[in-house]
Amino acid sequence: MYAHVIRRHTWQNALLAMLFIAAAVLLLQYPDAVHTGMNRGLSICSTVIIPTLFPFMLLSGWLADSPLCRHPGRLMQAITRRVFALPGCCGPAILLSLVGGYPAGIVAISRLYRQGQIRREEMRRMTQFCFCGGPGFIVGTVGIGLMGSTQAGWMLYIAQAITAVMIGVWLGRGQSVAASPRTITAPQRRLAHTVADSCGALLSMCGFVTAAAMALSLWEGIGLSRGIADLTGWSAATVSAAVSGLLEISGGCIAVAQAPLAPLWLSLCLGWGGISVHGQLAAVLAEERVLSGRFFGWRCIHGLLSGGVAMLLFHLFPPQRSTDASALSPIPFSASLSATVMLLLLCFLTMLCFSEKKTGNYTTGVL
């Protein structure tokens, strides 16, 4: 009896071909849904993503290339080593991930790794907790724009930041700080290079956001939400909100902002980050496989823990909404110009205070 063996890669290629054909058919069959999704994604990029994140991406690029990361101050170095079990150069990147949000921390970690200042294990550990939404997005877009309360936005941000620090401390337990690896000496980079790299990272980010919005629009156009709702007994709105939060953080926050237990669901969306943000992380660290089961597990833990902290804060300090919730929508600029400038100035002064200056045989703090 003759048996023909089909190799594994043949099945994989056949599956990929079928998926490609199915995707092409969907794009041709539902052009209106594709256009609607792309327009919505581009609108989110122009009104939320770019105004909120671009200043901090510039700051992260400048900071990672500056001596402030290569020669951190003694105070920051001591805190980073004892609390997170990481080299002192990681301190500014950790702080920037809390202030600048998801992309700023990702960019800073990538630069540290490519310059040889941190090891692969340390880089992967940092990606598991340096993953926090910034105050510009959480306070401005989610708090003011969606919930009508600055206090609500700050409590959501505090819950995210506290949880990120807790996870970082937990991951650092029992770890020893190894000797610094050989640092790759890179040529001095100009501000123009930093701007160009930030624009490239921002363009990649907007591409993932647009792709996620297009996928969600196709999902709705095909009617999958209604089909799953009929099978499970859930409402179509609930299914749509869950899929939106799974794919893209902005759309997910918009979908659950007015739901019961909104602080819990918003924290889940913010802690998870969305597949679009995960794709940005994978694109920035393309040569390293950082999207492991461990990474996704910590994203779920981050969302649940921050949700518990947020519910506690909202119970202790109930926020007062300034506007009618039914009329709320994401504002074009998620933070005022003065607030953005002050955050940038605060971060710069913090780095300056923690930096060191060598004068002869002595090392002194610079202020």
VEXKEVO-715014 format. One line per 5 residues: number of its first residue (from 1); for each residue x, y, z of N, C-alpha, C. Coordinates in steps of 0.2 Angstrom, whole numbers, plus 5000, padded with zeros to 4 digits. Layout:
# residues N
NUM> X,Y,Z,X,Y,Z,X,Y,Z; ...
***
This chain:
# residues 367
1> 5004,4994,5000,5000,5000,5000,5004,5006,5000; 5003,5011,4996,5007,5017,4995,5004,5023,4999; 5008,5026,5003,5005,5032,5007,5009,5038,5005; 5006,5043,5003,5009,5049,5001,5010,5054,5007; 5016,5056,5009,5017,5060,5015,5017,5067,5013
6> 5012,5071,5016,5012,5078,5015,5016,5082,5020; 5021,5086,5018,5025,5089,5023,5021,5095,5027; 5024,5096,5032,5020,5101,5037,5020,5108,5033; 5026,5110,5030,5026,5117,5027,5021,5117,5021; 5019,5112,5018,5015,5112,5013,5008,5113,5015
11> 5006,5110,5021,4999,5112,5024,4999,5120,5026; 5005,5122,5029,5005,5129,5031,5004,5134,5025; 5008,5132,5019,5007,5136,5013,5000,5136,5010; 4997,5130,5011,4990,5130,5008,4985,5134,5012; 4986,5134,5019,4982,5138,5024,4983,5145,5022
16> 4989,5147,5022,4991,5154,5020,4988,5156,5014; 4988,5152,5009,4985,5154,5002,4977,5155,5003; 4974,5150,5007,4967,5151,5008,4965,5157,5012; 4969,5159,5017,4968,5165,5021,4969,5171,5016; 4974,5171,5012,4975,5176,5007,4969,5177,5003
21> 4967,5172,5000,4961,5172,4995,4955,5175,4999; 4954,5172,5005,4948,5174,5009,4948,5182,5010; 4954,5184,5012,4955,5191,5014,4954,5196,5008; 4956,5193,5002,4955,5197,4996,4948,5198,4994; 4944,5192,4995,4937,5192,4994,4933,5197,4998
26> 4935,5197,5005,4932,5201,5009,4933,5208,5007; 4939,5210,5005,4941,5217,5004,4937,5219,4997; 4936,5215,4993,4932,5216,4987,4924,5216,4988; 4922,5212,4993,4915,5211,4994,4912,5216,4998; 4916,5219,5003,4914,5224,5008,4918,5231,5007
31> 4918,5234,5001,4923,5240,5000,4921,5246,5005; 4914,5246,5006,4912,5252,5010,4914,5251,5018; 4914,5245,5020,4917,5244,5027,4924,5245,5027; 4928,5243,5022,4935,5245,5022,4936,5252,5022; 4933,5256,5018,4934,5263,5018,4932,5266,5024
36> 4926,5264,5027,4924,5267,5034,4929,5266,5039; 4932,5259,5039,4937,5258,5044,4943,5262,5043; 4945,5263,5037,4952,5267,5036,4951,5274,5038; 4945,5277,5036,4944,5284,5038,4943,5285,5045; 4940,5280,5049,4940,5280,5056,4947,5279,5059
41> 4951,5275,5057,4958,5274,5059,4962,5280,5058; 4961,5283,5052,4965,5289,5051,4963,5295,5055; 4956,5295,5057,4954,5301,5061,4956,5300,5068; 4957,5294,5070,4960,5293,5077,4967,5295,5077; 4971,5293,5072,4978,5295,5072,4979,5303,5072
46> 4975,5306,5068,4976,5313,5067,4973,5317,5073; 4968,5315,5077,4965,5318,5082,4967,5316,5089; 4970,5310,5090,4972,5307,5096,4979,5305,5096; 4981,5300,5092,4987,5297,5092,4993,5302,5091; 4993,5306,5086,4999,5310,5084,4999,5316,5089
51> 4994,5320,5091,4995,5325,5096,4997,5323,5103; 4995,5317,5105,4996,5315,5111,5003,5312,5112; 5005,5308,5107,5011,5304,5108,5018,5307,5105; 5017,5311,5099,5023,5313,5096,5028,5317,5100; 5026,5321,5104,5030,5325,5108,5035,5320,5113
56> 5031,5315,5116,5035,5311,5120,5039,5306,5116; 5037,5304,5110,5042,5300,5106,5048,5304,5104; 5048,5310,5103,5054,5314,5102,5058,5314,5108; 5055,5315,5114,5058,5315,5120,5062,5309,5121; 5058,5303,5120,5061,5297,5121,5067,5295,5117
61> 5067,5297,5110,5073,5297,5106,5079,5301,5108; 5077,5307,5110,5083,5311,5112,5086,5309,5119; 5081,5306,5123,5084,5304,5130,5088,5298,5129; 5086,5293,5125,5090,5287,5124,5096,5288,5121; 5097,5293,5117,5103,5294,5113,5108,5299,5117
66> 5105,5302,5123,5109,5306,5127,5113,5303,5132; 5118,5307,5135,5122,5304,5141,5118,5302,5147; 5112,5305,5147,5108,5304,5153,5106,5297,5154; 5105,5293,5149,5104,5286,5149,5110,5282,5150; 5115,5284,5147,5122,5280,5148,5125,5281,5155
71> 5124,5287,5158,5127,5289,5164,5122,5292,5169; 5117,5287,5171,5112,5290,5176,5115,5292,5182; 5111,5296,5186,5113,5298,5193,5113,5292,5198; 5117,5294,5203,5117,5288,5208,5111,5287,5211; 5106,5292,5212,5100,5290,5215,5095,5286,5211
76> 5095,5287,5204,5091,5283,5200,5094,5277,5199; 5101,5276,5199,5104,5270,5198,5103,5265,5204; 5103,5268,5210,5102,5264,5216,5094,5261,5216; 5090,5266,5214,5083,5264,5214,5081,5258,5209; 5084,5259,5203,5083,5254,5198,5086,5248,5199
81> 5092,5248,5202,5095,5241,5204,5092,5238,5210; 5090,5241,5215,5087,5238,5221,5080,5236,5220; 5076,5241,5216,5069,5240,5216,5067,5235,5210; 5070,5236,5204,5068,5232,5198,5074,5227,5196; 5079,5227,5200,5085,5223,5198,5087,5223,5191
86> 5088,5230,5188,5090,5231,5182,5096,5236,5182; 5100,5237,5177,5105,5242,5177,5103,5249,5177; 5107,5253,5180,5105,5260,5181,5103,5264,5175; 5105,5262,5169,5103,5265,5162,5096,5264,5161; 5092,5259,5164,5085,5258,5163,5081,5262,5166
91> 5083,5266,5171,5079,5271,5175,5076,5276,5171; 5079,5280,5167,5076,5285,5163,5070,5281,5158; 5072,5275,5155,5067,5272,5151,5061,5270,5155; 5061,5268,5161,5056,5266,5165,5052,5272,5167; 5055,5277,5168,5051,5284,5170,5048,5286,5164
96> 5051,5286,5158,5048,5288,5152,5042,5284,5150; 5042,5277,5151,5037,5273,5149,5030,5275,5154; 5031,5277,5160,5026,5280,5164,5023,5286,5162; 5028,5291,5159,5026,5298,5158,5023,5298,5150; 5027,5295,5146,5025,5295,5139,5021,5290,5136
101> 5019,5285,5139,5015,5280,5137,5018,5274,5133; 5014,5270,5130,5016,5264,5127,5022,5265,5122; 5022,5269,5117,5027,5270,5112,5033,5273,5115; 5033,5277,5119,5039,5281,5122,5043,5275,5125; 5040,5271,5130,5044,5266,5133,5047,5261,5128
106> 5043,5259,5123,5045,5254,5119,5051,5256,5115; 5051,5263,5112,5057,5266,5109,5063,5266,5113; 5062,5268,5119,5068,5269,5124,5071,5262,5125; 5067,5257,5126,5070,5250,5128,5073,5248,5121; 5070,5249,5116,5074,5247,5109,5080,5250,5108
111> 5081,5256,5110,5087,5259,5109,5093,5257,5114; 5091,5256,5120,5095,5253,5125,5098,5246,5123; 5093,5242,5120,5095,5235,5119,5100,5235,5112; 5098,5240,5108,5102,5240,5102,5109,5243,5103; 5110,5247,5108,5116,5250,5109,5120,5246,5114
116> 5118,5240,5116,5121,5235,5120,5121,5237,5127; 5117,5241,5130,5117,5243,5137,5113,5239,5141; 5109,5235,5138,5105,5230,5142,5105,5223,5138; 5104,5218,5142,5104,5211,5139,5097,5209,5137; 5097,5203,5133,5091,5201,5130,5086,5200,5135
121> 5088,5196,5141,5083,5195,5146,5080,5201,5149; 5085,5206,5150,5083,5212,5154,5078,5216,5149; 5079,5216,5142,5075,5219,5138,5068,5216,5138; 5068,5209,5138,5061,5206,5138,5057,5207,5144; 5061,5207,5150,5058,5209,5156,5055,5216,5157
126> 5059,5220,5154,5056,5227,5154,5050,5228,5149; 5049,5224,5144,5043,5225,5139,5037,5222,5143; 5038,5218,5148,5032,5215,5152,5029,5220,5157; 5033,5225,5159,5030,5230,5164,5031,5237,5162; 5035,5239,5157,5036,5246,5154,5031,5247,5149
131> 5024,5245,5151,5019,5245,5146,5013,5249,5149; 5013,5255,5149,5008,5259,5153,5006,5265,5149; 4999,5266,5148,4997,5272,5145,4999,5278,5148; 5001,5284,5145,5003,5290,5147,4997,5294,5150; 4999,5299,5154,4993,5304,5156,4990,5308,5151
136> 4994,5309,5145,4991,5313,5140,4985,5310,5137; 4985,5303,5136,4980,5299,5133,4975,5297,5138; 4977,5295,5144,4972,5293,5149,4968,5298,5152; 4972,5304,5154,4968,5309,5157,4964,5313,5152; 4968,5315,5147,4964,5319,5142,4959,5316,5138
141> 4961,5311,5134,4956,5307,5130,4951,5303,5134; 4953,5299,5139,4948,5294,5142,4945,5298,5148; 4949,5302,5152,4946,5305,5158,4941,5311,5155; 4944,5316,5152,4940,5322,5150,4936,5321,5144; 4938,5317,5139,4935,5317,5133,4929,5312,5133
146> 4930,5306,5137,4925,5301,5137,4921,5300,5144; 4924,5302,5149,4921,5302,5156,4919,5308,5158; 4921,5314,5155,4919,5321,5158,4922,5322,5164; 4928,5320,5166,4931,5321,5173,4938,5320,5173; 4942,5326,5174,4949,5325,5175,4951,5321,5181
151> 4947,5321,5186,4949,5317,5192,4948,5309,5190; 4943,5308,5186,4943,5301,5184,4949,5298,5180; 4951,5303,5175,4957,5301,5171,4963,5300,5175; 4964,5305,5180,4970,5304,5185,4970,5297,5189; 4964,5296,5191,4963,5289,5195,4965,5283,5191
156> 4962,5283,5184,4964,5278,5180,4971,5278,5178; 4974,5283,5178,4981,5283,5176,4985,5281,5182; 4984,5283,5188,4987,5281,5194,4986,5273,5195; 4981,5271,5194,4980,5263,5194,4984,5260,5189; 4985,5262,5183,4989,5259,5178,4997,5260,5180
161> 4999,5266,5183,5006,5267,5185,5008,5262,5191; 5003,5262,5196,5005,5258,5202,5005,5251,5200; 5001,5248,5195,5001,5241,5193,5007,5240,5189; 5009,5244,5185,5016,5243,5181,5022,5243,5186; 5022,5247,5191,5028,5247,5196,5027,5240,5200
166> 5021,5238,5202,5021,5232,5206,5023,5226,5201; 5021,5226,5195,5023,5220,5191,5031,5220,5190; 5034,5226,5189,5041,5227,5188,5045,5225,5194; 5042,5226,5200,5045,5224,5207,5045,5217,5207; 5039,5214,5206,5038,5206,5206,5043,5203,5201
171> 5043,5205,5195,5048,5202,5190,5055,5202,5192; 5057,5208,5196,5064,5208,5198,5066,5205,5204; 5061,5201,5208,5063,5198,5214,5067,5192,5212; 5072,5191,5216,5077,5186,5215,5082,5186,5210; 5081,5192,5206,5085,5193,5200,5092,5197,5202
176> 5097,5195,5200,5103,5199,5201,5105,5203,5195; 5108,5209,5196,5110,5214,5191,5117,5211,5189; 5117,5209,5183,5123,5207,5180,5128,5212,5178; 5134,5211,5177,5139,5216,5175,5137,5219,5168; 5138,5225,5167,5135,5229,5161,5139,5225,5155
181> 5135,5224,5150,5138,5221,5144,5142,5226,5140; 5146,5224,5135,5150,5228,5131,5146,5233,5128; 5147,5239,5129,5143,5244,5125,5145,5246,5118; 5141,5246,5114,5142,5247,5107,5143,5255,5106; 5149,5257,5104,5150,5264,5103,5146,5266,5097
186> 5141,5271,5097,5138,5273,5091,5140,5280,5090; 5140,5282,5084,5141,5289,5082,5136,5294,5085; 5138,5300,5086,5134,5305,5089,5128,5307,5084; 5122,5306,5087,5116,5307,5083,5114,5314,5083; 5112,5317,5078,5109,5324,5078,5101,5323,5079
191> 5099,5329,5081,5092,5330,5082,5088,5328,5076; 5090,5329,5070,5087,5327,5064,5086,5320,5064; 5090,5316,5066,5090,5309,5066,5084,5306,5071; 5084,5310,5076,5079,5308,5081,5072,5309,5079; 5071,5315,5075,5065,5317,5073,5063,5312,5067
196> 5068,5310,5063,5066,5305,5057,5064,5299,5060; 5068,5296,5065,5066,5290,5068,5059,5290,5072; 5058,5296,5075,5051,5296,5078,5045,5296,5073; 5047,5300,5068,5041,5300,5063,5040,5293,5060; 5046,5289,5059,5045,5282,5056,5041,5278,5061
201> 5043,5279,5067,5039,5275,5072,5032,5277,5073; 5031,5283,5072,5024,5286,5073,5020,5283,5066; 5023,5283,5061,5019,5281,5055,5018,5274,5055; 5022,5270,5058,5021,5263,5059,5015,5262,5064; 5015,5266,5069,5010,5265,5074,5003,5267,5071
206> 5003,5272,5067,4996,5274,5064,4994,5269,5059; 4999,5265,5056,4997,5260,5051,4994,5254,5055; 4996,5252,5061,4993,5247,5065,4986,5249,5067; 4986,5256,5069,4979,5258,5072,4974,5258,5066; 4976,5260,5060,4972,5260,5054,4970,5253,5052
211> 4975,5248,5053,4973,5241,5051,4968,5238,5056; 4969,5240,5062,4964,5237,5067,4957,5240,5066; 4957,5247,5065,4950,5250,5063,4947,5247,5057; 4951,5245,5052,4948,5242,5046,4946,5235,5048; 4950,5231,5052,4947,5224,5054,4941,5224,5058
216> 4940,5229,5062,4934,5230,5066,4928,5232,5062; 4929,5236,5057,4924,5238,5052,4922,5232,5048; 4927,5228,5046,4925,5222,5042,4921,5217,5046; 4923,5217,5053,4920,5212,5057,4912,5214,5058; 4911,5221,5059,4904,5223,5059,4901,5222,5053
221> 4904,5224,5047,4901,5223,5041,4898,5216,5039; 4902,5211,5041,4901,5205,5039,4895,5202,5044; 4894,5205,5050,4889,5204,5054,4891,5198,5059; 4897,5198,5061,4900,5193,5065,4898,5194,5073; 4897,5200,5074,4895,5202,5081,4888,5199,5082
226> 4883,5200,5077,4876,5198,5078,4876,5190,5078; 4880,5187,5074,4881,5180,5074,4883,5177,5081; 4888,5180,5084,4891,5178,5090,4886,5179,5096; 4882,5185,5095,4877,5187,5100,4871,5182,5100; 4870,5179,5094,4864,5174,5094,4866,5168,5097
231> 4873,5166,5096,4875,5160,5099,4876,5160,5106; 4878,5165,5109,4880,5166,5116,4875,5169,5120; 4870,5172,5117,4865,5176,5121,4867,5183,5124; 4873,5185,5122,4875,5191,5124,4872,5196,5119; 4873,5203,5120,4871,5208,5116,4876,5209,5111
236> 4874,5211,5105,4879,5213,5099,4883,5218,5101; 4881,5223,5105,4885,5229,5108,4891,5226,5112; 4889,5221,5116,4894,5219,5121,4900,5215,5117; 4898,5211,5112,4902,5208,5108,4907,5213,5104; 4904,5218,5101,4907,5223,5097,4912,5226,5102
241> 4910,5228,5108,4915,5232,5113,4921,5227,5114; 4919,5221,5115,4925,5216,5117,4930,5215,5111; 4927,5215,5105,4932,5214,5100,4936,5221,5099; 4932,5226,5100,4936,5233,5099,4941,5234,5104; 4940,5232,5110,4945,5232,5115,4951,5228,5114
246> 4949,5222,5111,4955,5217,5109,4959,5219,5104; 4957,5223,5099,4960,5225,5093,4964,5232,5094; 4960,5237,5097,4963,5244,5097,4961,5247,5103; 4966,5251,5107,4964,5253,5113,4959,5259,5113; 4960,5264,5108,4956,5270,5108,4949,5268,5106
251> 4947,5263,5102,4941,5261,5100,4938,5257,5106; 4942,5253,5109,4939,5249,5115,4937,5254,5121; 4941,5259,5122,4939,5264,5127,4933,5268,5126; 4932,5269,5119,4926,5273,5117,4920,5268,5118; 4921,5262,5117,4915,5257,5117,4913,5256,5124
256> 4918,5256,5129,4916,5254,5136,4916,5260,5141; 4917,5266,5139,4917,5272,5143,4911,5273,5147; 4905,5271,5144,4898,5272,5147,4895,5266,5150; 4899,5261,5150,4896,5254,5152,4896,5254,5160; 4892,5250,5163,4892,5248,5170,4899,5246,5172
261> 4902,5248,5178,4908,5246,5180,4913,5249,5175; 4912,5255,5172,4917,5257,5167,4924,5258,5169; 4926,5259,5176,4933,5260,5178,4936,5253,5177; 4933,5247,5178,4936,5241,5177,4937,5239,5170; 4932,5240,5166,4933,5239,5159,4938,5243,5155
266> 4938,5250,5157,4943,5254,5154,4950,5252,5156; 4951,5250,5163,4957,5248,5165,4960,5241,5161; 4955,5237,5160,4956,5231,5156,4959,5233,5149; 4955,5238,5146,4958,5240,5139,4964,5243,5139; 4966,5247,5145,4972,5251,5145,4978,5246,5147
271> 4976,5241,5151,4981,5236,5153,4983,5232,5147; 4978,5229,5144,4979,5225,5138,4983,5229,5132; 4981,5235,5131,4984,5239,5126,4982,5238,5119; 4979,5232,5117,4976,5231,5110,4981,5228,5106; 4979,5224,5101,4984,5220,5097,4988,5225,5092
276> 4985,5231,5091,4988,5236,5087,4995,5238,5091; 4994,5239,5097,5000,5241,5101,5005,5236,5102; 5002,5230,5102,5007,5224,5103,5011,5223,5096; 5007,5225,5090,5011,5225,5084,5016,5230,5084; 5015,5236,5087,5020,5241,5087,5026,5239,5090
281> 5025,5235,5096,5031,5233,5100,5035,5228,5096; 5031,5223,5092,5034,5218,5088,5038,5221,5083; 5036,5227,5080,5039,5230,5074,5045,5234,5076; 5045,5237,5082,5051,5240,5085,5056,5235,5087; 5055,5230,5090,5059,5225,5092,5059,5219,5087
286> 5060,5220,5080,5058,5215,5075,5062,5209,5076; 5069,5210,5078,5073,5204,5078,5072,5200,5084; 5068,5202,5089,5067,5198,5095,5060,5196,5096; 5059,5190,5097,5052,5188,5098,5050,5189,5105; 5047,5195,5106,5044,5197,5113,5037,5196,5114
291> 5033,5194,5109,5026,5193,5110,5025,5185,5112; 5027,5184,5118,5026,5177,5120,5020,5176,5124; 5019,5170,5126,5013,5169,5131,5014,5172,5137; 5020,5173,5139,5021,5176,5146,5020,5184,5145; 5021,5187,5139,5020,5194,5138,5012,5195,5138
296> 5008,5191,5135,5001,5191,5135,4998,5190,5142; 5001,5185,5145,4999,5184,5152,4999,5190,5157; 5005,5193,5156,5006,5199,5160,5001,5205,5158; 5000,5205,5152,4995,5210,5150,4988,5209,5153; 4986,5203,5153,4979,5201,5156,4980,5203,5164
301> 4985,5201,5167,4986,5202,5174,4986,5210,5176; 4990,5213,5171,4990,5221,5172,4983,5224,5172; 4979,5222,5167,4972,5224,5166,4968,5223,5172; 4968,5216,5175,4964,5215,5180,4966,5218,5187; 4973,5218,5188,4975,5222,5194,4974,5229,5194
306> 4975,5232,5188,4974,5240,5188,4966,5241,5188; 4962,5236,5186,4955,5237,5187,4953,5237,5194; 4956,5232,5198,4954,5232,5205,4956,5238,5209; 4962,5241,5207,4965,5247,5210,4960,5253,5208; 4958,5253,5202,4954,5259,5199,4947,5259,5203
311> 4944,5253,5203,4938,5252,5207,4938,5254,5214; 4944,5253,5217,4945,5255,5224,4945,5263,5224; 4949,5266,5220,4950,5273,5220,4943,5276,5218; 4939,5274,5214,4933,5277,5212,4928,5276,5218; 4929,5271,5222,4924,5270,5227,4926,5275,5233
316> 4933,5276,5234,4935,5280,5239,4934,5288,5237; 4935,5289,5231,4935,5296,5229,4930,5297,5223; 4924,5297,5223,4919,5297,5218,4920,5303,5214; 4922,5303,5207,4923,5309,5203,4917,5312,5201; 4917,5319,5200,4911,5323,5198,4912,5324,5191
321> 4907,5322,5187,4907,5323,5180,4905,5330,5178; 4909,5334,5174,4907,5341,5172,4903,5342,5166; 4902,5336,5162,4897,5337,5157,4892,5331,5156; 4887,5332,5152,4883,5326,5151,4886,5320,5147; 4886,5314,5150,4889,5309,5148,4887,5307,5141
326> 4881,5308,5139,4879,5306,5132,4882,5311,5127; 4884,5317,5129,4887,5321,5124,4894,5321,5123; 4897,5316,5127,4905,5316,5127,4907,5312,5121; 4913,5314,5119,4917,5311,5113,4924,5313,5114; 4929,5309,5111,4936,5311,5111,4937,5318,5108
331> 4941,5322,5112,4942,5328,5110,4948,5328,5105; 4949,5333,5101,4954,5333,5096,4961,5332,5099; 4962,5336,5104,4969,5336,5107,4968,5333,5114; 4971,5328,5115,4970,5324,5122,4972,5328,5128; 4976,5333,5127,4979,5337,5132,4980,5344,5130
336> 4980,5349,5135,4981,5356,5132,4988,5357,5131; 4990,5362,5128,4997,5363,5126,5001,5365,5132; 4998,5368,5137,5002,5370,5143,5003,5363,5147; 4998,5359,5147,4999,5352,5151,5005,5348,5148; 5005,5348,5141,5010,5344,5138,5017,5347,5139
341> 5017,5354,5138,5024,5357,5140,5026,5356,5147; 5022,5356,5151,5024,5355,5158,5026,5348,5160; 5023,5343,5156,5025,5336,5157,5032,5335,5154; 5033,5338,5148,5040,5338,5145,5045,5341,5150; 5043,5347,5152,5048,5350,5157,5049,5346,5163
346> 5044,5344,5166,5045,5340,5172,5050,5334,5171; 5048,5330,5165,5053,5324,5164,5060,5326,5163; 5061,5332,5159,5068,5334,5158,5071,5336,5164; 5068,5340,5169,5071,5342,5175,5072,5336,5179; 5068,5331,5179,5069,5325,5183,5076,5321,5181
351> 5076,5321,5174,5082,5318,5171,5089,5322,5173; 5088,5328,5173,5093,5333,5174,5096,5332,5182; 5091,5331,5186,5092,5331,5193,5096,5324,5195; 5094,5319,5191,5097,5312,5192,5103,5311,5188; 5105,5316,5184,5112,5315,5180,5118,5316,5184
356> 5123,5315,5182,5130,5316,5185,5135,5319,5181; 5139,5323,5184,5144,5327,5180,5151,5325,5183; 5155,5323,5179,5162,5322,5181,5167,5328,5181; 5169,5330,5186,5174,5336,5186,5180,5333,5189; 5185,5332,5185,5192,5330,5188,5191,5322,5190
361> 5193,5322,5197,5193,5315,5200,5186,5314,5204; 5181,5319,5203,5175,5318,5207,5169,5318,5203; 5164,5315,5205,5158,5315,5202,5153,5318,5206; 5149,5323,5203,5145,5327,5207,5138,5327,5203; 5133,5328,5207,5126,5329,5204,5125,5335,5201
366> 5121,5335,5196,5120,5341,5192,5113,5343,5193; 5111,5349,5194,5105,5352,5195,5104,5358,5191
***
